């Protein structure tokens, strides 16, 4: 029994260490791409692109669920060329993640740029036919996506929306310019740097707050109804287990727990 427990603990530690090592490697690689424009451009050559139109992701239907197809740079260039668009449009893409094999993932919206959206709208049905999918509002499709695609598309949509809303400097009024990865925008006239930061939208949310790892971990373990406490407040509430958001939160807690294990 003791030997079995020892083996089980070592296996658990091994997988936690492997998970942490992969996470650190991916984080370092993404940081490099965000800081080095040349490295990010090189990553686009072998990377994959998620496509959006008006912040709606391109999705395909498969076995009663949605799949988010990815396209290579060559496929994207062919698509733009077929509909009479310049391949320079790809510069509007943003970095949203990478695989364990360091394949960079990008997102490009074909309907946000003011000079392109009118023409893109005219070709939208033809694009959907060509791509064998449909541009569907994310909130309508969220619960029919797997956890990875749901997380990736949510990140992509938030970042694309931020860039669309920060095309001009709040101080000078001049156009800002994004870096290749889309991790920041810079005003050329005064060198002010703007970073994404997704603030509480009171039209959609009642409130928002930061929670520590321990608070979230405790909430995951909590069972039973969420009754009012003696001080009149309610405990930290988590989405139900069937929700994708619950699984994403659980994954984050487990990663943080592994990272805190002694070396």
C-alpha positions as CSV (number, residue, x, y, z in Angstrom):
1,X,0.0,0.0,0.0
2,X,2.8,2.4,0.9
3,X,4.7,1.5,-2.3
4,X,1.5,2.1,-4.4
5,X,0.9,5.5,-2.8
6,X,4.6,6.5,-3.4
7,X,4.3,5.6,-7.1
8,X,1.0,7.4,-7.4
9,X,2.5,10.5,-5.8
10,X,5.5,10.4,-8.1
11,X,3.3,10.1,-11.2
12,X,1.2,13.0,-10.1
13,X,4.3,15.1,-9.4
14,X,5.7,14.1,-12.8
15,X,2.6,15.2,-14.7
16,X,2.3,18.4,-12.7
17,X,6.0,19.2,-13.5
18,X,5.4,18.4,-17.2
19,X,2.4,20.6,-17.3
20,X,4.2,23.4,-15.6
21,X,7.2,23.1,-17.9
22,X,5.0,23.2,-21.0
23,X,3.2,26.2,-19.6
24,X,6.4,28.1,-18.9
25,X,7.8,27.3,-22.3
26,X,4.7,28.5,-24.1
27,X,4.6,31.7,-21.9
28,X,8.2,32.5,-22.8
29,X,7.6,31.9,-26.5
30,X,4.5,34.1,-26.5
31,X,6.4,36.9,-24.6
32,X,9.2,36.7,-27.3
33,X,6.6,37.1,-30.1
34,X,4.9,40.0,-28.3
35,X,8.2,41.9,-27.9
36,X,10.0,41.0,-31.2
37,X,8.1,42.1,-34.4
38,X,10.5,40.1,-36.6
39,X,10.0,37.0,-34.6
40,X,6.3,37.4,-34.8
41,X,6.3,37.9,-38.5
42,X,8.3,34.7,-38.9
43,X,5.8,32.9,-36.7
44,X,3.0,34.0,-39.0
45,X,4.7,32.0,-41.8
46,X,4.1,28.7,-40.1
47,X,1.2,29.8,-37.8
48,X,-2.6,29.4,-38.0
49,X,-5.3,32.0,-38.3
50,X,-8.8,32.1,-36.8
51,X,-11.2,34.2,-38.9
52,X,-13.8,36.7,-37.7
53,X,-16.3,39.1,-39.3
54,X,-17.7,41.9,-37.2
55,X,-16.3,40.1,-34.1
56,X,-18.3,36.9,-35.0
57,X,-16.0,33.9,-35.4
58,X,-16.0,31.6,-38.4
59,X,-17.4,28.2,-37.3
60,X,-18.2,24.9,-38.9
61,X,-20.9,22.4,-37.7
62,X,-19.8,18.9,-36.8
63,X,-21.8,16.3,-34.8
64,X,-24.1,18.8,-33.1
65,X,-21.3,21.1,-32.1
66,X,-19.3,23.9,-33.5
67,X,-15.6,23.7,-34.6
68,X,-13.4,26.7,-35.1
69,X,-11.3,26.1,-38.2
70,X,-7.8,27.4,-38.5
71,X,-6.2,28.5,-41.8
72,X,-2.5,28.8,-42.8
73,X,-1.0,32.0,-44.0
74,X,-1.0,30.7,-47.6
75,X,-4.7,29.8,-47.4
76,X,-5.5,33.2,-46.0
77,X,-3.5,35.0,-48.7
78,X,-5.4,33.0,-51.4
79,X,-8.7,33.9,-49.8
80,X,-8.0,37.6,-49.7
81,X,-6.7,37.5,-53.3
82,X,-9.8,35.7,-54.5
83,X,-12.0,38.5,-53.2
84,X,-9.7,41.3,-54.5
85,X,-8.1,42.2,-51.2
86,X,-4.5,43.1,-50.4
87,X,-2.5,40.5,-48.4
88,X,-1.3,43.5,-46.3
89,X,-4.7,43.1,-44.5
90,X,-3.0,40.3,-42.6
91,X,-1.1,42.9,-40.6
92,X,-4.3,43.6,-38.7
93,X,-4.2,40.1,-37.2
94,X,-3.4,39.6,-33.4
95,X,-1.5,36.9,-31.6
96,X,-3.8,34.9,-29.3
97,X,-1.8,31.8,-28.2
98,X,0.3,28.9,-29.4
99,X,0.4,25.1,-29.3
100,X,2.8,23.0,-27.3
101,X,4.8,22.7,-30.5
102,X,5.1,26.5,-30.7
103,X,2.7,26.9,-33.6
104,X,1.5,30.5,-33.2
105,X,-2.2,31.2,-33.4
106,X,-3.6,34.5,-34.7
107,X,-7.0,36.1,-35.2
108,X,-8.0,38.3,-38.0
109,X,-11.4,40.2,-38.4
110,X,-12.4,40.7,-42.0
111,X,-15.1,43.2,-41.1
112,X,-13.8,45.7,-38.6
113,X,-11.5,48.0,-40.6
114,X,-13.5,50.9,-42.0
115,X,-11.8,50.9,-45.4
116,X,-12.4,47.2,-45.8
117,X,-15.6,46.3,-44.0
118,X,-18.0,47.6,-46.7
119,X,-16.3,45.5,-49.4
120,X,-16.0,42.6,-47.0
121,X,-19.7,42.7,-46.2
122,X,-20.5,42.5,-49.9
123,X,-18.4,39.3,-50.0
124,X,-19.5,37.8,-46.7
125,X,-21.9,35.1,-48.1
126,X,-19.4,34.1,-50.7
127,X,-16.6,33.9,-48.1
128,X,-18.8,31.7,-45.9
129,X,-19.4,29.4,-48.9
130,X,-15.7,29.4,-49.8
131,X,-14.7,28.6,-46.2
132,X,-17.5,26.1,-45.7
133,X,-18.7,27.7,-42.5
134,X,-20.6,30.7,-41.1
135,X,-19.7,33.7,-39.0
136,X,-21.8,33.2,-35.9
137,X,-22.1,35.4,-32.8
138,X,-19.8,33.9,-30.1
139,X,-22.3,34.2,-27.3
140,X,-24.8,32.1,-29.3
141,X,-22.2,29.4,-30.0
142,X,-20.2,29.4,-26.8
143,X,-21.8,26.3,-25.2
144,X,-21.4,24.3,-28.3
145,X,-17.7,24.7,-28.5
146,X,-15.0,22.7,-26.8
147,X,-13.1,24.3,-23.9
148,X,-10.0,25.2,-25.9
149,X,-11.9,26.8,-28.8
150,X,-14.2,28.7,-26.4
151,X,-11.2,30.1,-24.5
152,X,-9.3,30.9,-27.6
153,X,-12.1,32.6,-29.4
154,X,-13.1,34.6,-26.3
155,X,-9.6,35.9,-26.0
156,X,-9.4,36.7,-29.7
157,X,-12.8,38.6,-29.7
158,X,-11.8,40.7,-26.7
159,X,-8.4,41.6,-28.2
160,X,-10.0,42.4,-31.6
161,X,-12.6,44.6,-30.0
162,X,-10.0,46.5,-28.0
163,X,-8.0,47.3,-31.1
164,X,-11.1,48.5,-32.9
165,X,-11.8,50.9,-30.1
166,X,-8.3,52.2,-29.6
167,X,-7.3,53.2,-33.1
168,X,-6.7,56.9,-32.1
169,X,-4.6,58.4,-29.3
170,X,-6.7,59.9,-26.5
171,X,-4.2,62.7,-26.1
172,X,-3.1,63.7,-29.6
173,X,-6.1,62.4,-31.6
174,X,-3.6,60.9,-34.0
175,X,-3.9,57.3,-35.3
176,X,-2.2,54.7,-33.2
177,X,-0.2,51.8,-34.6
178,X,-0.2,48.2,-33.3
179,X,2.8,46.1,-33.1
180,X,2.8,42.8,-35.1
181,X,1.5,40.7,-32.2
182,X,-1.2,43.2,-31.3
183,X,-0.1,43.3,-27.7
184,X,0.1,47.1,-27.7
185,X,-0.6,50.2,-29.7
186,X,1.7,53.2,-29.9
187,X,1.0,56.8,-30.9
188,X,3.8,57.9,-33.2
189,X,3.4,61.6,-32.4
190,X,4.1,61.3,-28.6
191,X,5.2,57.7,-28.1
192,X,2.4,56.9,-25.7
193,X,1.9,53.2,-25.4
194,X,-1.5,51.7,-24.9
195,X,-2.0,48.1,-23.6
196,X,-5.2,46.0,-23.6
197,X,-6.9,46.1,-20.2
198,X,-11.0,44.3,-21.0
199,X,-12.7,47.3,-17.7
200,X,-16.2,46.5,-16.4
201,X,-18.9,47.1,-18.9
202,X,-21.8,48.1,-16.7
203,X,-24.3,47.6,-19.5
204,X,-23.4,43.8,-19.4
205,X,-22.1,43.2,-15.9
206,X,-23.4,44.3,-12.5
207,X,-20.0,44.2,-10.9
208,X,-16.5,42.6,-11.2
209,X,-13.7,42.0,-8.8
210,X,-10.3,40.3,-8.4
211,X,-10.1,37.0,-6.5
212,X,-7.0,35.2,-5.1
213,X,-6.1,31.6,-6.0
214,X,-7.1,30.5,-2.5
215,X,-10.5,32.1,-2.8
216,X,-11.2,30.4,-6.2
217,X,-9.9,27.1,-5.0
218,X,-12.2,27.2,-1.9
219,X,-15.1,28.1,-4.1
220,X,-14.4,25.0,-6.3
221,X,-14.6,22.8,-3.2
222,X,-17.7,24.3,-1.8
223,X,-20.8,22.2,-1.9
224,X,-24.5,22.9,-1.2
225,X,-26.5,26.0,-1.7
226,X,-25.0,29.5,-1.6
227,X,-26.6,30.8,1.6
228,X,-26.2,34.2,3.0
229,X,-23.4,34.5,5.6
230,X,-23.6,36.2,9.0
231,X,-22.2,39.5,7.7
232,X,-25.0,39.7,5.1
233,X,-22.8,38.8,2.1
234,X,-22.9,35.7,-0.1
235,X,-19.9,33.5,-0.7
236,X,-17.9,33.7,-4.0
237,X,-20.1,32.0,-6.7
238,X,-18.8,29.9,-9.6
239,X,-20.6,28.8,-12.7
240,X,-22.0,25.3,-12.7
241,X,-19.7,22.3,-13.5
242,X,-21.3,21.9,-17.0
243,X,-20.3,25.4,-18.0
244,X,-17.2,26.0,-20.0
245,X,-16.2,28.9,-17.8
246,X,-16.2,26.5,-14.8
247,X,-13.8,24.1,-16.5
248,X,-11.5,27.0,-17.5
249,X,-11.4,28.3,-13.9
250,X,-10.7,24.7,-12.7
251,X,-7.9,24.3,-15.2
252,X,-6.3,27.6,-14.0
253,X,-6.5,26.6,-10.3
254,X,-4.8,23.2,-11.1
255,X,-2.0,24.9,-13.0
256,X,-1.3,27.3,-10.2
257,X,-1.4,24.5,-7.7
258,X,1.2,22.6,-9.7
259,X,3.4,25.6,-10.0
260,X,3.5,26.0,-6.3
261,X,4.8,22.5,-5.6
262,X,8.4,22.4,-4.2
263,X,11.2,21.7,-6.7
